[in-house]
Amino acid sequence: MNWIDAHIHLWSSDLEKYPLAENLTAEDLDPSNFTPDMYLDHAKSSDIDRVIIVQTGYHQFDNSYAIDAVKYRPDTFRVIGIVDENKENVREDMEMLLPLGITGFRIGAEYDGPQWDRLFKAAAITGQAMCPITHPEGAPNILAMAAKHPDTTVVIDHMTRIGELQPINDEHIAQLEKIAVLPNTYVKISRLHALGEGPPHNDLIPLIQRIINAFGLERCMWGSDSPYQVYKETLEDSLSVVRDKLGLSNSDRDQILKGTAEHLFWNDLG
């Protein structure tokens, strides 16, 4: 099989062509760059042939480097971009970006102000996913917004990073289980390199199994969070947890490693 990595980051050290966001300099880039080919060199030995690029704050609202990756390998890349939710015409920006390969948007989980309702309503129309990044304390906000906008697809990054700053605990898992009751919510089993005790990540297996049980296979997808994954561990250290250690059937494994991300992010581009 050929898998989909649903979460990587790319950025460029060519700051003339791809300027950094305000107040950032080249010294802020860590690593100094991470290019499409650099990632694909890591991915080929793990049978990963499609990838979702998640825009970072380095380039913030300028999604051009990720868009250029789609132009370079249109069958390989899709993008979760960043858009300025404070713009009155944010829906126009979202619609313009869709045919360029941007099929979702990264957001925080601190929803305060009418701009967030405007953004979620626009996403329900364009079909692009809202992809919140948070620690566990942001989970109740995600639940509230997803419940308020049931027609908007919500994809939660990194299982709300349970086990990153605090030990894995039942309260944090239960928060995700509450979100899973809402049918248009999804979750990424990702960023394993930063969660729990480190490879071989056996300590994460009960957490992952509980999340799969809550969301169902059709709403779970795997992502590496490279370059951080490949600089701290290997892709196999993360991928193998889902592929080999959960006792999944081939079809169930394929759903998490390919089917869910394919369904959400490889839709028609406008």
N, C-alpha and C positions, 0 to 999 in steps of 0.2 A: 504493500500500500504506500501511498504518498500522502504525508500528513500536512496539516495547516498549523503553523505557529500563529496563534491569535494575538500575540502581544510582543512586539519588539520596538526599539527606538532607533532612529537614524538621525545623524546630524552631520554637518559639513564644517570643515575648518576653512573653507573658501569664504571668508567673511565679506569679501567684496561682492560676490554673486549672491550669497545667502547671509544677509546681515543678521546679527544676533538681536534679541529683544532688548528693549531699553535697559540701560545700566549694566548690561552684561559685557564681558570682554573675553578674549580667547583664553585667558587664564581660568575662566569659570568652566570650560569644557573638560569633562572627565569621563572617558578618554578624550583626546583632542579631536577625534572624529570617529564615526562608525558608519561605514558606507554600505550600500546594498551588497556589493561583492564580498566585503569582509564578512557580513552575516552569512551569505550563501556558502562561503567556504566552510563555515562551521556546520551548516545545515545539511549539506549533501550526504554526509555519512550516516545521517539519521533519517533519510528518506523524507525530508521536509521539502516540498516544492511550491508551496504557497504561503504567503506571509501577510500579516496585517501590521502595518506601521502605525504606531501611536505617536502622535506629535508631542514634543516636549516643550517645556518653557524656554528652551534655548532659542528657538525661532518663533515661539508663541503663535501669533495670528498669521505669520507668513508660512503657509503650508507648502511653499514652492519646492523645497527639497524633496519632500515626500511625494508630491505630485510628479516631479521629474523622475522619481523611481518608478512610478506607475507607467510613465511614458517609456522608460527604458525597458521594463519587463511587464507589459500590461496583463499578461496571464498569471504573473507571479504575485503582484502586490495589490493590496487595497489599503486604505488609509482611514484611521480615526483621527480627524483633524482637531484643530482648536479654532473657535469662532468667537467673536466679541459679542457676548450675550447682551451687552448694554446698548447695542445698536438697534434703533427702531426698525430698521429694514433687515434684521438678522435672517429672516426667512429667505430673502432674495439672495443673500450671501450663501446660505446653505444650498439652495437650489442650483446656484452657479457652480458650486463645488462638487455636486453629486456626479455629473458626467466625467469629472476629472479623476474619479476613483475614491472620493471621500464619502464613505458610507456610514459614518458615525462621527461623534464628537466627544472629546474628552472634557469632562467638567469636574469641578469639586463637588462636595456634598454640603456646602454651607449656603443653603437657599434662603436668601433674604432680599425681597424686592420683587416687583412685577416683571422684571426682565427674565426671571427664571420661568414663570408661567408662559411668557411669550416664546421662550426658547423651546419648552416642552411641547407647546401647542404646534409650533412650526414643525418640529420633528415628527409629530403624528401625521402631518400632511405630507412631508417629503419622504417619510419612511426611513430616515436615518436614525441610528440608535444614539441614545444618550448613555455615555459611559463614565460613571462617576468613579473617582479615585478617592479613597478615604481610609482611615483607620476605623476600628469598631465603633467609636463614639459617633461616627457619622451615619451609621446604619439606620437609626430612627428617621433621620431626614430623608434618606433614600426611600424608605417605606412610605412616608407621608407624600412625597412628590409622585412616586409611582402609583399610589392609590388615587391621587388627585387627577392623574393623567393616564387612565387605563389604556388609551390607544397609542401611547408612546412606548416604544421598545427601550428597555433599560438593561444595560449590561454592566454588571458590577465587577470592577477590576480586582484581581488578587484576593478574592474571598474576604474583602475588607481588611486584608493584611493581618488576619488573626494569627497570633503567634509571633509577630515581629517585635513589638515593644513590650508585650506581656506574655506570660505563658498562655497556651491555649486553654480556654475555659468554656464551660457550658453556657454561660450568659451570652458570650459573644457569638457562639454558634446559634443559639436560639434566636438571636436578632436576625441572622440570615434566614433561618427557617420561617420567620414571620414574613419576610419579603417574598420568599418562594411561593407563598400562597397566592400571590398575584400572578396571573398567567402570562403576562407579557414581560416578565423579569427573567434575566439570564445571569450567569456567573462564570467568571474565568478562574479555572484552577491554574494559577500562575504565580510567578515570583517565588517559587519554592525555595530558591537559594537563600532567601532572606527570612524564611519562616521556620520556627522550631529549631531543631538541633543540628541541622546540616545533613549532608549525604550520609547514608543512603535514603534518608527521609522517611524511614519506617514510622517515625513518630507522627507523621502527617497523615498516615493512611486512615486512621479512624475519623479524623476531621473530614477528609476528602469523601469518604464513604457516606458520612452523614449528610454532607452537602449534596451529593449525587442523589441520595434518597429523597431529599427535600425538593430539589428542583426537577429531578428527572433527567434522564440522559439527554433528551432533546433540548435542554436548556443549560447544558454544561459544555464548556470548551476548554482546551488546554492552551497555555501560552508560556513562553520562556522568560520574558522580560529581559531579553538581551539588549544591549551588550553586558548588562550587569551579571546575567546568568553565566555567560561564557567566560567572563573574566574572573569570576569567583569559583565556578565549578565547570562542568561540561554540559552541553545540551542533553546528553544521555542521562546525567544525574537527575534531571527534571522529567524528561520525556518518559523514561523507563518506569517512573512511578505509576503513571496512568497506563502505559502500554503493557506492563509486565506484572505489576504487584497488586492489582486490585481484584484479581480473579474474574475479570470481565470476559464475556464471550467476545468473539471476533467482531460481531456486529455492534455490540455495546461499546467496545473499544474504538471502533471506527467512528461511531457517532461523536464521541468526545474529541477525538483527535482530528476529525475532518468534518463530519456532517453538520454539526451545529454552526460552526463558523462559516461554512459554505452557504448554508441557508440564509444566514443573516447578512453577510457582507459581500457575497458574490451575486447579488441580485442585479437586475438591469440597471445600468447607470444613466437613468434619466431619459 
